[in-house]
Amino acid sequence: MNISTSQGLFEKAQKFIPGGVNSPVRAFRAVGGSPVFIKSAKGPYVYDEDGNEYIELINSWGPMILGHANELIQEAVSDAIQHSFSFGAPTRREVEMAELIVSMMPSVEKVRMVNSGTEATMSAIRVARGFTGRDKIIKFEGCYHGHGDSFLIAAGSGAVTFGTPDSPGVTKGVANDTLTAPYNDLAAVQQLVDANKNHIAALILEPVVGNMGCVLPAAGFLEGLRKICDEEGIVLIFDEVMTGFRLSKGGAQQRFGITPDLTTLGKIIGGGMPVGAYGGKAEIMNWVSPLGPVYQAGTLSGNPIAMAAGLTMLNYLNDHPEVYSQLETSGHRLTSGFSNSIAKLGLDYTINHIGSMYTLFFTDQQVTDFPSAKSSDLVLFGKYFHEMLNRGIYMGPSQFESMFLSTALTDAHIDRVIEANEESLKAALS
Ligand code: PLP
């Protein structure tokens, strides 16, 4: 495959942009080689600067649930730009957007629009702290909630210890306020809570994890967290930046039947434009400025172009429940095809899957938390990734990512992915 134009761009990019990219995973460091630079995309395909065509399995890390360059969203955006790009003043669409989110996700009684998932999670923990008058938060090892300082904390030396910063620039003070527990480990959470009575403002998690690869909550885990939070007056935050409007019309919370106190959103609600949101119980959201004392603001928040794209996307999803049945069917078709190939090749790799999210882990362990995800053979994953890319399949360039299917994928596309997967596994192992 010729990627010489991409290679040239990457060389130049490295002179002017740290690492040549505006978000680290794009640099392909986890899989080696040089990233392909994308020029355009339509429906189920992306095209790089050298004219190579790929079937899209990452879909901008989730937002493009209807496939690329959806005509309805294009029209809405074209229409909106006729009226200027930003006002920094309230607009009708923001009201419509808030009303729609509230109707689709009943745990959300009030919602505030921001510009990214990171802003959403940062703001959600701030309001939880304001509301409870407490400082500490609990997050789970391997969950990603954007790059806010409070979330860049690794597990440290265990669930009951204080976190240590994952990145220079995060102060010890901030790190000390973030406690971490292994995912799916209720006992560890209970221990943290008992050791920090009346100090924990919020517990934040991905109700289905996408960021250590796809990891599902064990039976009873979400229920158990809800119970602990209720007993201890802790604000339960579901970070549904990935899962919101993807795993069902009402997100993972609807799928699993658990009601969080706050929810953070992003990706799909922007239809591909930079948008995030946080919302939840009115009692908590009433603490947000200017109604309440917790400050949070944004020049471009509720941006009219982003609202036009997001509103069109959400309206479509709201009116077309068949989107979700199609995505379920596609997810099943793809992962059963993968399972068949794995069995046929005598391998024992693990596939985690729910709806339109999946990860093939190069490990024979059940993947239920970060340590088990890390038992994967990362070198092998890197080889497999490039074999898939060479066969025209565009995936997230890391083992610790979930893939995201779109409705633009037909059975024929999925069958091509299944075939490429089998060939790529054979080639990577040879
Ligand atoms: N939360 C989750 C669960 C995410 O997956 C991400 C990004 O992938 C974020 C938050 C951060 O969102 P953004 O990249 O829009 O800042």
Residues whose N, C-alpha, C, O or C-beta is under 5 A from the ligand:
A	BS01	PLP	S116 G117 T118 Y144 H145 G146 E206 D239 V241 M242 G266
